[in-house]
């Protein structure tokens, strides 16, 4: 053991990093941060290419908030005033756990309720992403209405996602998603 350690030490002095690799030191890799366009950095709106991911994140958060609220009441069905308050709270949350990462030149939103992406990548969180998600969430509630969203929630998570994200007006409709497959399909590829 001592002769091998001494050899590694002697080789590393004049040879530099090549000797470190021979002696078992892990190679150093550089992982670049996502390269964001001016729109992605500065616009108050969610970039079109991320609408589908954002819709899925919003659906997940709405479902989570409604389930928690229903778990606190004995009847399981929330009165209108309660589910309206829960939907407002779910849209007004901080959204700080969401961000964007770039894999093979494709930017994807990451966070709770979205498929796990590559572990060895940089995720840019904070900045404009929380405000964009909150704004989109409020627009969905305004467009569809609290009662329709709550009815879809009662039919199940797939029904709520179908209402908000798919269909003719949905953010995940193939023509609107910029040709990207829905996140579930992409998850299988990664």
C-alpha positions in Angstrom: 0.0 0.0 0.0 2.8 2.5 1.0 4.7 1.9 -2.3 1.6 2.6 -4.4 0.8 5.8 -2.3 4.4 7.0 -2.6 4.3 6.3 -6.4 1.1 8.3 -6.8 2.5 11.2 -4.8 5.8 11.2 -6.8 3.9 10.9 -10.1 1.4 13.7 -9.3 4.1 16.3 -8.5 5.7 16.7 -12.0 2.9 15.1 -14.1 -0.2 17.1 -12.9 -3.7 15.8 -13.4 -2.8 12.9 -15.6 -1.2 11.2 -12.7 -4.2 11.9 -10.5 -6.4 10.0 -12.9 -4.0 7.1 -12.9 -4.1 7.0 -9.1 -7.8 6.9 -8.8 -8.7 10.6 -8.3 -12.1 11.3 -9.8 -12.1 13.3 -13.0 -13.5 16.9 -12.8 -16.6 17.6 -15.0 -18.0 21.0 -15.8 -21.8 21.2 -15.9 -23.0 24.4 -17.6 -26.0 26.3 -16.5 -29.0 26.6 -18.9 -28.4 29.2 -21.5 -31.6 31.4 -21.2 -32.7 33.6 -24.0 -33.7 37.2 -23.3 -37.4 36.1 -23.2 -36.7 33.3 -20.8 -34.7 35.7 -18.5 -36.8 38.9 -18.7 -40.4 38.3 -19.8 -43.1 38.2 -17.1 -44.8 35.4 -19.1 -43.9 31.7 -19.2 -42.1 30.9 -22.5 -44.4 29.0 -24.8 -42.0 26.0 -24.9 -42.5 25.5 -21.1 -46.3 25.9 -21.0 -46.9 22.1 -20.9 -44.5 21.5 -18.0 -45.9 24.5 -16.2 -49.5 23.3 -16.6 -48.5 19.9 -15.2 -46.8 21.6 -12.2 -49.9 23.7 -11.6 -52.2 20.7 -11.8 -50.0 18.8 -9.3 -50.1 21.7 -6.9 -53.8 22.3 -7.2 -54.4 18.5 -6.6 -52.1 18.6 -3.5 -53.7 21.6 -1.9 -57.2 20.3 -2.5 -56.4 16.8 -1.2 -54.8 18.3 2.0 -57.9 20.5 2.6 -60.2 17.6 2.0 -58.2 15.5 4.5 -58.9 18.1 7.2 -62.7 17.9 6.9 -64.8 14.9 7.8 -67.1 15.2 4.8 -64.4 15.0 2.2 -66.4 17.4 -0.1 -65.4 21.0 0.4 -68.0 23.8 0.4 -67.6 26.3 -2.4 -66.1 29.0 -0.1 -63.4 26.5 1.1 -62.4 25.2 -2.3 -62.3 28.7 -3.7 -59.9 29.7 -0.9 -57.8 26.6 -1.4 -57.4 27.3 -5.2 -56.4 30.9 -4.4 -53.8 29.7 -1.9 -52.5 27.1 -4.3 -51.9 29.7 -7.0 -50.5 32.3 -4.5 -47.9 30.0 -3.0 -44.2 30.7 -3.4 -43.4 28.3 -6.3 -39.7 28.6 -5.2 -39.1 24.9 -5.7 -39.5 25.1 -9.4 -36.9 26.0 -12.0 -35.6 25.3 -15.4 -32.8 23.0 -16.6 -31.4 22.3 -20.0 -30.8 18.8 -21.3 -29.4 18.2 -24.8 -30.4 21.7 -25.8 -34.0 21.3 -24.6 -35.1 23.4 -21.6 -37.6 21.8 -19.2 -39.3 22.9 -16.1 -38.4 20.8 -13.0 -39.9 20.6 -9.5 -42.5 18.7 -7.5 -45.0 16.8 -9.7 -42.8 16.9 -12.8 -40.8 13.9 -14.0 -37.3 13.7 -12.6 -34.8 14.9 -15.0 -31.0 14.4 -15.2 -29.4 14.5 -11.8 -26.1 15.9 -13.1 -27.3 19.2 -14.4 -27.8 22.7 -13.2 -31.3 23.9 -12.3 -32.0 27.6 -12.3 -34.7 28.4 -9.7 -36.1 31.6 -8.3 -36.0 34.6 -10.6 -39.0 34.9 -12.9 -40.2 31.2 -12.6 -42.3 31.5 -9.4 -44.1 34.6 -10.6 -44.8 33.0 -14.0 -46.2 29.9 -12.4 -48.5 31.9 -10.1 -49.7 34.0 -13.0 -50.5 31.0 -15.1 -52.3 29.3 -12.2 -54.5 32.3 -11.6 -55.2 32.5 -15.4 -56.4 28.9 -15.4 -58.6 29.4 -12.4 -60.0 32.6 -14.1 -60.5 30.8 -17.4 -62.1 27.6 -16.2 -63.6 28.7 -12.9 -63.3 27.3 -9.4 -66.4 25.1 -9.7 -65.3 23.4 -12.9 -61.7 22.9 -11.6 -63.1 21.3 -8.4 -65.4 19.0 -10.3 -62.5 17.9 -12.5 -60.5 17.3 -9.3 -63.2 15.0 -8.0 -63.1 13.0 -11.2 -59.4 12.4 -10.5 -56.0 13.8 -11.3 -56.2 12.7 -15.0 -59.4 14.6 -15.4 -58.0 17.8 -14.0 -54.9 17.5 -16.1 -57.1 16.8 -19.2 -59.1 19.9 -18.5 -56.2 22.3 -17.9 -53.4 20.9 -20.0 -54.8 18.9 -22.9 -57.6 19.2 -25.3 -58.0 21.9 -27.9 -57.0 24.8 -25.7 -54.6 22.9 -23.5 -50.9 23.8 -23.1 -49.9 20.3 -23.8 -51.7 20.0 -27.2 -49.0 18.9 -29.6 -49.2 22.1 -31.7 -48.9 24.4 -28.7 -46.2 22.4 -26.9 -43.7 23.3 -29.6 -43.6 19.8 -30.8 -42.3 18.5 -27.5 -43.9 15.3 -26.2 -45.8 15.5 -22.9 -43.4 15.2 -19.9 -44.7 11.7 -19.1 -43.5 10.5 -22.5 -40.2 12.2 -22.2 -39.6 10.7 -18.8 -39.4 7.2 -20.4 -36.8 8.5 -22.8 -34.5 9.8 -20.1 
